[in-house]
Amino acid sequence: LYFSLWFAAAAAWPQPGIYVGGEPPALVLDAAYELQGFIHLTTGETAPIVRSDSMPEGATGAVLGTPGDLPAMAASWPFGLDIPAHDGYVLHDAGTPEAPLIAVAAPEALGVR
């Protein structure tokens, strides 16, 4: 599902980005770089990693983080889902049909990684 959204965003909207908080934990930033590398290997595109305390309007791509460092966005942690235990994470469709955005979030940075 995630990569289907990514490829749809890449084909139909401005270049998707990988969004993290303004000062993300090292593991969250590592996850962003890992995702960036995977996307580059599979599509040939290099998605920018954007550090921001809030999501730009119409942002597409992926947002990564923990409750303490996710950029501010319309939906908030835990997105109406159960809070995962240990190093678990949630995937949430945080976008709109016009601006697809997937959130990868966890209670701890290890879960995002």
C-alpha positions in Angstrom: 0.0 0.0 0.0 2.7 2.5 1.0 4.7 2.1 -2.2 1.5 2.2 -4.3 0.7 5.6 -2.8 4.3 6.7 -3.3 4.3 5.8 -7.0 0.9 7.4 -7.5 2.1 10.6 -5.9 5.3 10.6 -8.0 3.3 10.3 -11.2 0.5 12.7 -10.5 1.7 15.4 -8.1 4.7 17.5 -7.5 7.7 15.6 -6.3 6.9 13.8 -3.0 9.1 14.5 0.0 10.1 12.7 3.2 9.1 14.9 6.1 10.6 14.8 9.6 10.4 17.2 12.5 12.7 20.2 12.8 15.1 18.3 15.1 14.4 14.6 14.7 16.0 11.9 16.7 19.0 10.2 14.9 17.0 7.0 14.3 14.2 8.9 12.6 16.7 10.7 10.4 18.4 7.4 9.6 14.9 6.0 8.6 14.4 9.0 6.4 17.7 8.4 4.6 17.0 4.7 4.3 13.6 5.4 2.7 15.2 8.0 0.4 17.8 5.4 -0.8 15.1 2.8 -1.4 13.0 5.2 -3.4 16.0 6.2 -5.4 16.8 2.5 -6.1 13.3 1.7 -7.2 12.3 4.8 -9.1 15.5 6.6 -10.0 14.1 9.7 -8.2 15.7 11.3 -5.1 13.0 12.5 -2.7 14.0 15.4 -0.7 14.2 15.1 3.1 12.4 18.1 4.6 12.9 19.1 8.2 10.0 21.1 9.5 8.0 21.6 12.6 4.8 21.7 10.5 3.7 20.1 7.3 3.5 22.4 4.3 0.0 22.6 2.7 -0.5 20.1 0.0 2.6 18.1 1.0 2.9 14.6 -0.6 5.1 11.7 0.2 5.8 10.4 3.7 6.1 11.9 7.2 8.2 10.0 9.8 8.5 10.5 13.5 7.5 9.9 17.1 4.7 11.8 19.0 7.3 14.2 20.3 8.8 15.1 17.0 6.3 14.6 14.2 5.7 17.8 12.2 2.3 19.3 13.1 -0.4 18.1 10.7 -4.2 17.8 10.4 -4.2 14.3 11.8 -2.5 13.7 15.2 -0.9 10.7 16.9 -2.0 8.0 17.1 -4.4 8.8 14.2 -7.3 7.0 15.8 -5.4 3.7 16.0 -4.2 1.7 18.9 -0.8 2.8 20.2 1.7 0.0 19.3 3.8 -1.6 22.0 7.6 -1.8 22.2 9.2 -1.0 18.8 5.9 -1.2 16.9 4.7 1.5 14.5 1.6 2.7 12.7 1.1 3.4 9.1 -1.6 6.0 8.5 -3.0 7.6 5.3 -2.7 11.2 6.5 -3.2 12.8 3.1 -6.1 13.5 0.8 -6.9 12.3 -2.7 -5.3 15.5 -4.0 -2.2 15.2 -1.8 -1.4 11.6 -0.8 0.7 11.4 2.4 1.6 8.4 4.5 2.6 8.7 8.1 5.0 6.3 9.6 5.0 6.9 13.4 5.9 5.0 16.5 6.0 5.7 20.3 9.8 5.4 20.1 12.3 6.3 17.4 13.4 2.6 17.1 9.9 1.8 15.8 10.2 4.4 13.0 13.6 3.0 12.0 
